[in-house]
Amino acid sequence: MRRACSALLLLLTATAVPAEKAPLNERHRNWLTEVDPLILGSEKRVFLDLATDYQRDAFIDRFWRERDPHPQTARNELKERYRARVAQARALYRDLGDDRARIYLVHGEPAGSESVRCSGTYSSAEVWVYQGTEQVAYDVVLIFLVPSDGAAFVWLPPTQNADIHIAQAGRCVGGDQLKL
């Protein structure tokens, strides 16, 4: 009797302990990198808290299903377009963490762009122009800078001394071509 109680207690204890989370496999790590511009912080936390690969796969299916612009059709046009942009962004920028790649993933190819070489604080700059996108109904000018230390391109938000940076980009080689 005592042995049966001990075995029952051990069985109950074993089932009460939550299963250990399986580490993220490479496919899931890559997916998180690819969708980083799209995934909400709360969604990312839920995804990282999932314990098994099949739960993560189900999450990914639901992630795309919730963003499907035409759920009544068999295709998910957003998912297809986004995957094509991921491949193109990797070809153009190598690193999906580059701010140009992140903007490209969300908004697609700009209507126009200019590259300029600089000296001093920045080694080069790119200026992108969007004439409205699916997400933004108005024209947008984006400035990407490369610090002189050669780090990756970073987007310059308009609130960070934009006038100073625009003036400096205008003084760079080729900057006279910019229509800012």
C-alpha positions in Angstrom: 0.0 0.0 0.0 2.8 2.4 1.0 4.6 1.6 -2.3 1.4 2.3 -4.3 0.9 5.7 -2.6 4.6 6.6 -3.2 4.2 5.7 -6.9 1.0 7.6 -7.2 2.5 10.7 -5.5 5.6 10.5 -7.8 3.3 10.2 -10.9 1.2 13.2 -9.7 4.3 15.3 -9.1 5.8 14.4 -12.4 2.7 15.5 -14.3 2.4 18.7 -12.3 5.9 19.9 -13.3 5.6 21.9 -16.5 7.5 20.6 -19.5 10.7 22.3 -20.2 10.7 24.6 -23.2 12.4 23.3 -26.3 15.0 25.8 -27.5 14.2 27.7 -30.6 15.4 25.9 -33.7 17.1 27.7 -36.6 13.9 27.9 -38.6 12.0 29.6 -35.8 14.9 32.0 -35.1 15.0 32.9 -38.7 11.2 33.5 -38.8 11.5 35.8 -35.8 14.2 37.8 -37.6 12.2 38.0 -40.8 9.0 39.2 -39.2 10.6 41.5 -36.6 9.2 44.7 -38.3 5.7 43.2 -38.3 5.4 41.3 -35.0 4.1 43.1 -31.9 6.1 42.9 -28.7 3.3 41.1 -27.0 3.1 38.5 -29.8 6.9 38.0 -29.7 6.7 37.4 -25.9 3.9 34.8 -26.4 5.9 33.1 -29.2 9.1 32.9 -27.1 7.1 31.5 -24.1 5.8 28.6 -26.2 7.3 25.3 -25.1 7.2 23.1 -28.3 7.9 23.4 -32.0 4.3 22.4 -32.9 2.9 25.2 -30.8 5.3 27.7 -32.5 4.3 26.4 -35.9 0.6 26.9 -35.0 1.4 30.4 -33.8 3.1 31.2 -37.2 0.1 29.9 -39.1 -2.2 32.0 -37.0 0.1 35.1 -37.3 -0.2 35.0 -41.1 -3.9 34.1 -41.0 -4.7 37.2 -38.9 -2.8 39.4 -41.3 -4.3 38.0 -44.5 -5.9 40.9 -46.3 -8.3 38.6 -48.2 -9.1 35.6 -45.9 -11.8 34.4 -48.2 -9.2 33.4 -50.8 -6.8 30.4 -50.7 -3.8 32.6 -51.0 -2.4 35.0 -48.4 -1.2 37.8 -50.6 0.5 39.7 -47.7 2.5 36.6 -46.7 3.6 36.0 -50.4 4.6 39.6 -50.9 6.4 39.7 -47.6 8.4 36.6 -48.4 9.4 38.0 -51.7 10.5 41.2 -50.0 12.6 39.2 -47.5 14.4 37.5 -50.3 15.0 40.9 -52.1 16.0 42.6 -48.9 18.6 39.9 -48.2 20.0 40.3 -51.7 20.1 44.1 -51.5 21.2 44.6 -47.9 22.5 41.2 -46.6 21.4 41.9 -43.0 17.7 42.2 -42.2 18.7 44.3 -39.2 19.9 47.1 -41.5 17.3 49.9 -41.2 17.0 50.1 -45.0 16.0 46.4 -45.1 13.5 46.9 -42.3 11.8 49.8 -44.1 11.9 47.9 -47.4 10.2 44.9 -45.8 7.3 47.0 -44.6 6.9 49.6 -47.4 8.6 48.0 -50.4 10.8 49.7 -52.9 11.0 53.5 -52.7 9.8 55.6 -55.6 13.2 57.2 -55.8 16.5 57.1 -53.9 19.9 58.9 -54.0 23.2 57.9 -52.5 25.8 60.4 -51.4 29.4 60.1 -50.1 30.3 62.2 -47.1 33.3 63.0 -44.9 33.3 63.9 -41.3 30.6 62.5 -39.1 29.0 60.2 -41.7 30.7 58.2 -44.5 27.7 58.0 -46.7 23.9 58.6 -46.8 21.0 57.4 -48.7 17.8 59.4 -49.2 14.6 57.5 -50.0 11.4 59.0 -51.3 8.0 57.2 -51.1 5.0 58.7 -52.8 2.6 57.1 -50.4 2.5 53.4 -49.5 -0.1 50.9 -48.4 0.5 52.0 -44.8 1.1 55.8 -45.4 -1.1 57.9 -47.6 1.3 60.8 -48.1 4.8 61.4 -49.5 7.6 60.5 -47.2 11.4 61.2 -47.3 13.6 58.9 -45.3 17.3 59.5 -44.6 19.7 56.6 -43.8 23.2 57.4 -42.6 26.3 55.4 -42.1 28.5 56.6 -39.3 32.1 57.2 -40.2 33.1 54.0 -38.2 31.4 52.0 -41.1 28.6 50.6 -39.1 25.3 49.6 -40.8 22.9 52.2 -42.3 20.6 53.6 -39.7 17.4 55.5 -40.3 17.4 59.1 -39.1 14.0 59.8 -37.5 12.8 63.3 -38.3 12.9 64.3 -34.6 16.7 63.7 -34.2 18.1 67.1 -35.4 16.9 66.3 -38.9 17.6 69.8 -40.3 21.3 69.5 -39.3 21.6 66.1 -40.9 19.8 67.1 -44.0 22.1 70.1 -44.4 25.2 67.9 -43.9 23.9 65.4 -46.5 23.4 68.2 -48.9 27.1 69.2 -48.5 28.2 65.6 -49.3 29.6 64.6 -52.7 26.4 64.1 -54.8 24.4 66.0 -52.2 23.6 68.7 -54.6 21.5 66.2 -56.5 19.2 65.8 -53.5 15.8 67.5 -53.8 15.1 68.0 -50.1 
